[in-house]
């Protein structure tokens, strides 16, 4: 059984007076051998017999070398117990006899920094940036068996693996415990510096990547904000629209009240087909349109009527008059019709707003707007037959509301949604046309005044034909002077002035020139006819007549003629 050991000292080692252990083995009986100290003896150590002085070994730790060099008195040589043989007591052997042979020493003066001899490791490793002294247990603390004594250097345990940089000695850390070596894998100063540089490099790389990603994301976000106003799905703001009815005198209000009474006509017959517009006159199914729209149906063709809501019905021709370019058709078996109110075309003023509704180029229920550009515009249209029987004479309302082929027969309404005219013709490149070709609007449209259309429509519905007001003369249509000249004879060789007619009763003779009607100058025979046709039979007219250079005024009452 071993005797009690000094506190804080492991088996087989005794510290010297400096606190460092030199590996002095303990005696089997617990006694130890130690050099004499300068001054007081070491606490907790037992004295041993003095041994023969030996020359101290070269220190392996720089601190010890410097301490030994700086000491004023050299310590006595240490004694090392000899190895045991059999049961004989241990012999004390000088330390020089157990140490290996000394290597050749350099011839130059000793290194003040205690650089080790050639071939031994030296303190060339740079000091770490942080000084980390190795903590040691307090003096007198009990340590379990195998624990090094207070301040005793512990040699590193070599690890298996590839050789460490720096040879077998590895990296030296002057701030670690004396005699300890810092393995390369354990994070020596150089390795730690490289690791710190690598860490900083990784940090810089990560920062660059982050900056690149942030810049890309920022650029994309900026692009989206600039082009689309935001990210993700675009949702556009929308203000609520107007609710309720439109103003009655607005175009929308007029159209809303007029469209239910407007129809589209598709006509087929022996002379081909035609497209036009019409509007409802009454609840019995009478519809007013242009004569040139339904003219082909008079030879046994068919008329199909399409209402605003999409309903269709067949219609028959009630009557028509090419001189007025008006016709009436009728649908049967249709209920819920919406007749349009008729206005007074004599009250219309130039500049009044108007709305035209029709089916230009078969685009049904098309609404256009404009104004009244002129009144009492004398126009003639037709004349394809060559005998003049299809020529229409109209004292028309001129409008700039766009009118195109297909608008023929549609209503021209005022701001109260009352019909004031029937759209009939446009001015094309070759003159006024009935819109039966591909000509388009140039802002010059013409409508038959509703006052004239009303009378003709009533006669067509009630009698199947319309009467024409006349003055009882035959005009010279080749006269190129100002006014309308009475011809020399009628067609077929008869007199130019009808005996007993209105003109005969007012002493108008052949060769006379009529220059004014109700104080309005007339420039040609067509204009005189248009002025007369704008009245009813029985109306009275004031005419200015020239004969042999002299003018006189006469008043006459219009007669009536049956166009058949």
Rosetta blueprint (number, residue, H / E / L):
1 X L
2 X L
3 X L
4 X L
5 X L
6 X L
7 X L
8 X L
9 X L
10 X L
11 X L
12 X L
13 X L
14 X L
15 X E
16 X L
17 X L
18 X L
19 X L
20 X L
21 X E
22 X L
23 X L
24 X L
25 X L
26 X E
27 X L
28 X L
29 X L
30 X L
31 X L
32 X E
33 X L
34 X L
35 X L
36 X L
37 X L
38 X L
39 X L
40 X L
41 X L
42 X L
43 X L
44 X L
45 X L
46 X L
47 X L
48 X L
49 X L
50 X L
51 X L
52 X L
53 X L
54 X L
55 X L
56 X L
57 X L
58 X L
59 X L
60 X L
61 X L
62 X H
63 X H
64 X H
65 X H
66 X H
67 X H
68 X H
69 X H
70 X H
71 X L
72 X L
73 X L
74 X L
75 X L
76 X L
77 X L
78 X L
79 X E
80 X E
81 X E
82 X L
83 X L
84 X L
85 X L
86 X L
87 X L
88 X L
89 X L
90 X L
91 X L
92 X E
93 X E
94 X E
95 X H
96 X H
97 X H
98 X H
99 X L
100 X L
101 X L
102 X L
103 X L
104 X L
105 X L
106 X L
107 X L
108 X L
109 X L
110 X L
111 X L
112 X L
113 X L
114 X L
115 X L
116 X L
117 X L
118 X L
119 X L
120 X L
121 X L
122 X L
123 X L
124 X L
125 X L
126 X L
127 X L
128 X L
129 X L
130 X L
131 X L
132 X L
133 X L
134 X L
135 X L
136 X L
137 X L
138 X L
139 X L
140 X L
141 X L
142 X L
143 X L
144 X L
145 X L
146 X L
147 X L
148 X L
149 X L
150 X L
151 X L
152 X L
153 X L
154 X L
155 X L
156 X L
157 X L
158 X L
159 X L
160 X L
161 X L
162 X L
163 X L
164 X L
165 X L
166 X L
167 X H
168 X H
169 X H
170 X L
171 X E
172 X E
173 X L
174 X L
175 X L
176 X L
177 X L
178 X L
179 X L
180 X L
181 X E
182 X E
183 X L
184 X H
185 X H
186 X H
187 X L
188 X L
189 X H
190 X H
191 X H
192 X H
193 X H
194 X H
195 X H
196 X H
197 X H
198 X H
199 X H
200 X H
201 X H
202 X H
203 X H
204 X H
205 X H
206 X H
207 X H
208 X H
209 X H
210 X H
211 X H
212 X H
213 X H
214 X H
215 X H
216 X H
217 X H
218 X H
219 X H
220 X H
221 X H
222 X H
223 X H
224 X H
225 X H
226 X H
227 X H
228 X H
229 X L
230 X L
231 X L
232 X L
233 X L
234 X L
235 X L
236 X L
237 X L
238 X L
239 X L
240 X L
241 X L
242 X L
243 X L
244 X L
245 X L
246 X L
247 X L
248 X L
249 X L
250 X L
251 X H
252 X H
253 X H
254 X H
255 X H
256 X H
257 X H
258 X H
259 X H
260 X H
261 X H
262 X E
263 X E
264 X E
265 X E
266 X E
267 X E
268 X E
269 X E
270 X L
271 X L
272 X E
273 X E
274 X E
275 X E
276 X E
277 X E
278 X E
279 X E
280 X E
281 X L
282 X L
283 X L
284 X L
285 X L
286 X E
287 X E
288 X E
289 X E
290 X L
291 X H
292 X H
293 X H
294 X H
295 X H
296 X H
297 X H
298 X H
299 X H
300 X L
301 X L
302 X E
303 X E
304 X E
305 X E
306 X E
307 X L
308 X L
309 X L
310 X L
311 X L
312 X E
313 X E
314 X E
315 X E
316 X E
317 X E
318 X E
319 X E
320 X E
321 X E
322 X L
323 X L
324 X L
325 X L
326 X E
327 X E
328 X E
329 X E
330 X E
331 X E
332 X L
333 X L
334 X L
335 X L
336 X L
337 X L
338 X L
339 X L
340 X L
341 X L
342 X E
343 X L
344 X L
345 X H
346 X H
347 X H
348 X L
349 X L
350 X L
351 X L
352 X L
353 X E
354 X E
355 X E
356 X E
357 X E
358 X E
359 X E
360 X E
361 X L
362 X L
363 X E
364 X E
365 X E
366 X E
367 X E
368 X E
369 X E
370 X E
371 X E
372 X E
373 X E
374 X E
375 X E
376 X E
377 X E
378 X E
379 X E
380 X E
381 X E
382 X L
383 X L
384 X L
385 X L
386 X L
387 X L
388 X L
389 X L
390 X L
391 X L
392 X E
393 X E
394 X E
395 X E
396 X E
397 X E
398 X E
399 X E
400 X L
401 X L
402 X L
403 X L
404 X L
405 X L
406 X L
407 X L
408 X L
409 X L
410 X L
411 X E
412 X E
413 X E
414 X L
415 X L
416 X L
417 X L
418 X L
419 X E
420 X E
421 X E
422 X E
423 X E
424 X E
425 X E
426 X E
427 X E
428 X E
429 X L
430 X L
431 X E
432 X E
433 X E
434 X L
435 X L
436 X L
437 X L
438 X L
439 X L
440 X L
441 X L
442 X L
443 X L
444 X L
445 X E
446 X E
447 X E
448 X E
449 X E
450 X H
451 X H
452 X H
453 X H
454 X H
455 X H
456 X H
457 X H
458 X H
459 X H
460 X H
461 X H
462 X H
463 X H
464 X L
465 X L
466 X L
467 X E
468 X E
469 X E
470 X E
471 X L
472 X L
473 X E
474 X L
475 X E
476 X L
477 X L
478 X L
479 X L
480 X L
481 X L
482 X L
483 X L
484 X E
485 X E
486 X E
487 X L
488 X L
489 X E
490 X L
491 X L
492 X L
493 X L
494 X L
495 X E
496 X L
497 X E
498 X L
499 X L
500 X L
501 X L
502 X H
503 X H
504 X H
505 X H
506 X L
507 X L
508 X L
509 X L
510 X L
511 X L
512 X L
513 X E
514 X E
515 X E
516 X E
517 X E
518 X L
519 X L
520 X E
521 X E
522 X L
523 X L
524 X L
525 X H
526 X H
527 X H
528 X H
529 X H
530 X H
531 X H
532 X H
533 X H
534 X L
535 X L
536 X L
537 X L
538 X L
539 X L
540 X E
541 X E
542 X E
543 X E
544 X E
545 X E
546 X E
547 X E
548 X L
549 X L
550 X E
551 X E
552 X E
553 X E
554 X E
555 X E
556 X E
557 X E
558 X L
559 X E
560 X E
561 X E
562 X E
563 X L
564 X L
